[in-house]
């Protein structure tokens, strides 16, 4: 629950210097004010080590952070962060995006079911032997019972959604606290540096204003703002309706204005290598957008409306802090051919990703993947797949993996895969395979060392042997069933015959037995 030093360097530094802002026992909670007033005297090296290598860089940029009075003032300003963190530590970790979506769906189902139950109670006809007042009392009692049962279920489901909302609020609280600390530090003696930054910003703003004016007047289709140390992208950019390509990479942008939705003809947007922590929902209105590069930022999630950019052909969200992808990403991006999600913290891929029928290139290396969706084989146009360096998390591949019949390049290195799926031999078009740094047992390493063709041949033969064995067992079972059925019919026939014979013999010689009629055929002369 501690703030990430990369995203919140000042906040992390201050909290590490003040013991009152670290988790304590209830008995120590009364001493917080004393700690705030008298932060421990640390050397610069010790203080920097509290937040790792970033601490050294931070003290170099903001040397006054070592001032005890300034630290105490900052500590008082962020006491709400410590309180919120303590609460979240007791409640638990943040649920995954898919868990929250499932909870919202369950909540909607609960509401719909309750509505149906209440409607049935109201519409149920009153029995003739029950008076109206008694009937209404019974209905009210049943309605109350339904609501109480629904509320019990609703509380369980809502707890997941509320926990996610609390973590979301905590993230906003961290961002606000970081801004407060920046303002406090600026008022404590860093005004000269701020003035220098502001002056540089003014110069850049004038340059951007000239570019804006030229683009708006001439109807330019391409604007390149890369590498200009921009901190803001002016709202006016949204009025350049004819813009087709916008490159704002390698800047210091922390936000993108909602007015970007006005770029109705935009086809290519490059926002890579900035400081973005989020994207506006309005990005979903860019219906003609084909290429989107937001790699190298600080994104922890993608907005769900990004799935509405149905023209997307290439999406690069690599080198961020993503822990999940939008749940419906596969259902709403029918034209996506290239997806790059490497260098993130993604633990699982949404099942909808299997619906990206146009996908040809998928790079998911350096994540925390625990596996692949069972239906991954539906990506029949996939040609390049990189799943390397998911380390101890990725241990196996689903059997449907063999359905990726167009796969040409596959990198599975640096994982914990012990065996390839039995269907692996069906990957006839595979020409490049990397299985380094895996505890592979199937196929044997002597086969792996011979290259991709040897692996494919071995696994294909193994697959044929499996199919033949299954066919042999199936035939054997059919024969046994047929034989058992013949024996059953034969036994039944014998029982019937023996019963008839015994019945017949029982009648012969009996004085009470009726005389059997003679067969006319036996009376014929030879």
HELIX and SHEET records of a PDB file:
HELIX    1   1 UNK A    9  UNK A   17  1                                   9    
HELIX    2   2 UNK A   19  UNK A   21  5                                   3    
HELIX    3   3 UNK A   26  UNK A   31  5                                   6    
HELIX    4   4 UNK A   32  UNK A   37  1                                   6    
HELIX    5   5 UNK A   44  UNK A   49  1                                   6    
HELIX    6   6 UNK A   53  UNK A   61  1                                   9    
HELIX    7   7 UNK A   63  UNK A   66  5                                   4    
HELIX    8   8 UNK A   68  UNK A   77  1                                  10    
HELIX    9   9 UNK A   79  UNK A   91  1                                  13    
HELIX   10  10 UNK A   97  UNK A  123  1                                  27    
HELIX   11  11 UNK A  132  UNK A  186  1                                  55    
HELIX   12  12 UNK A  191  UNK A  218  1                                  28    
HELIX   13  13 UNK A  235  UNK A  239  5                                   5    
HELIX   14  14 UNK A  258  UNK A  262  5                                   5    
HELIX   15  15 UNK A  281  UNK A  285  5                                   5    
HELIX   16  16 UNK A  304  UNK A  308  5                                   5    
HELIX   17  17 UNK A  329  UNK A  332  1                                   4    
HELIX   18  18 UNK A  351  UNK A  355  5                                   5    
HELIX   19  19 UNK A  374  UNK A  378  5                                   5    
HELIX   20  20 UNK A  399  UNK A  403  5                                   5    
HELIX   21  21 UNK A  422  UNK A  426  5                                   5    
HELIX   22  22 UNK A  445  UNK A  448  1                                   4    
HELIX   23  23 UNK A  452  UNK A  507  1                                  56    
SHEET    1   A10 UNK A 222  UNK A 224  0                                        
SHEET    2   A10 UNK A 245  UNK A 247  1                                        
SHEET    3   A10 UNK A 268  UNK A 270  1                                        
SHEET    4   A10 UNK A 291  UNK A 293  1                                        
SHEET    5   A10 UNK A 314  UNK A 316  1                                        
SHEET    6   A10 UNK A 338  UNK A 340  1                                        
SHEET    7   A10 UNK A 361  UNK A 363  1                                        
SHEET    8   A10 UNK A 384  UNK A 386  1                                        
SHEET    9   A10 UNK A 409  UNK A 411  1                                        
SHEET   10   A10 UNK A 432  UNK A 434  1                                        
END                                                                             
